[in-house]
Amino acid sequence: MAGRFNLDDYVDVAERIDQFYAKYPEGRLLTELVNVANWQGKQTQFIVKSYAFDGQNLLSTGLAEESFGTSGPNQTSALENAETSSLGRCLANLNFSTTRSGNRQRASKQEMQKVQRGTAPEPTPEQVELKGLLGEKFKVAKDRKAFIESVVFHDVDGVSSLTPDEVKLCIDVLTTQKGE
């Protein structure tokens, strides 16, 4: 599809790092954690800056941001993803190819995965059912969220962030409570 980011065409950051050291045997890649945002006592957002040197000469820099999420790699590895993305951007700024086809892509793979995760698919019938049941039982959004988190034992962004098994579990708990 034209205009869409093709993950299969993407040159992974690890491969670009190998290309960097092949081209610059005396080169160095450094990363720096430039900002950590905390929310409710938890580290939630990281900004990392990368530097590419050949000897003492600074060749390029790159920045990236990642935040903890409720699913995928950022559930546990947001800092590591920010570091990898910043290295990818640094090497892209140094004109290392990000695609095999030669198309110019500025976004990192992780950035495009964030964009793809950000597009909301149509809710499943089970998600619609759960939303209805939650709306009947809890009039306030924070109460609905608190109920879901008490059932699945982790922070959630809402019904759309639940796995199909978690949706079913919440429905089961709500319908069991309804019958009592």
N, C-alpha and C positions, 0 to 999 in steps of 0.2 A: 504494500500500500504506500503510495507516495506521501512523503511528509511524516511518516511514522518512523520511530526509532526502531531499528532492527537489532535486537540483542544478539542474533547469530552472526551479524557482520562486525560486531564490536571487538576491538583488540583489547584484551584484558590488561589491567594495570600491571600485573606481574610480568606479562610479556613486554610491556613498554619499559619496565625497570630493567629487564635483561638487555633490551636494545640500547638503553641509556649507557649501561656499563660497557657494552661492546663498543659504542662510539666514543665514550669518555672513560678509558681505563683508570684514570686518576680521579674520576668524578666522585662526588658525594651527594647523597640525598639525605636531607635532614627534615624532621618534622617538629612542629612546636604547637602545643596546646595553647591557644591564645585566649580562649574564653570558655568558661563552664557556667551554665545557668542552672540554678537550683530552684525547685518548686516543691513546696511542702517537705523540705529537708532532703529531697532526692536530687541527684545529678540528673538533669533531664535533657540538656542540650550541650553540644560540644562544637566549637569552632577550631579547626586545625589549619595551620599554614605550613606549606612545604616549600623547601628551597632546593634547587639543583645547582651544584657548583662543579666547575672544572678547575681543580687546584683551588686557588683563592678567588677565582672569578665567579661571581654570582651570575648564573645563566638565566634563571627563571624562578618564579614563585607560583603558588596556587593555594587557593582557600577552599574550604568546604565546611558545611554545617550538617550535622545529623542530630536527631532527637530520639529518645527512647520511644518505642511504639509497643503496641499490644500484640503484634504478631511479626513473623519473619525475623530476619537477622537483627533488626534494631531492637528486638525484645531484650536481647542480652548484649549486643555488640555495637552499640551506636558509636562509641568512641573509635573503635577499630575501623568501622565503615567510614567515619569522617576522615581518618588518617589516610585510608586507601584512596578515597575520592580526591583528597587534596593532592596526593601524589599524582593521580591521574590527570588532574587539571594542570599541575605544574609541568608535567611532561607534554601535555597537549599544547601548553603555551610555548614550549620549546620546539614545537612542530613535529613531535612524534605522532604518527598517525593513530587516530582513534577507531578507524574502520578499515576493514580489509578491502573494501571496494574503492577506497580513495575518497568517498564522500566526506565532506567536512561536517563533523558533529562536535558540538561544544559541550554537550551535557555528558556527565559520567553515567555509567550503567546504573549506579545506585540512584542517581537523580531521576533517571527515567523510570526505574522501578518504583520510586516514590510517586511519580506522576501517575503511573499505571495503577498503583494501589489507591491513589486519590480519586480515581474515577469510580463513581458508585454504580455498581451493577443493579439491575432491578432486584427488589427484595424477593426472596423465595416465599412460597405460600406459608411455610412454617414461621418465617420472620414476621410476616403480616399477622399471623395468628398470635404470636408472642406479643407483638406491639398492642394488639387489641386487648389481650388478657391483662397486660401491664397497665394499660389505660383504665381498665375497669377497676383494678385493685388499688392503683396508686395515682393520685391526682397531680402530684408534684414530680417533675423530672428527676430531681435528686433522689427521691425515694425509689423510683424505678431503677435508677442506676445502682443504688445501694443494695436493693434486692438482688439484682443480677450478680453483682460482685460477691454477695454472700453465698450465692449458689455455685459460682464457677471458681471462687477463691483467687481472683486476680482482678486488677484494674481493667475497666472496659471503657470504650468510647461510645458504646451504645449497642443496640441489637445487631447492627451491621458488622460489628467487629467480632462477633461470636462465631465459633465453629458450628457446623450443623449439629454436632453432638451436644454442644452447650445450649443451643437453641432448644433442642428436644428436651434436655434436662430441665431447663427453666419452665417449659410448657408442662412437663410432668409434675413439677413441684407446684406450680400454680393450679393445675386442674385437680391435684390431690387435695390441696388446701381448700379449694372451692367446694369439694364434696363433703368436707368435714363439718 
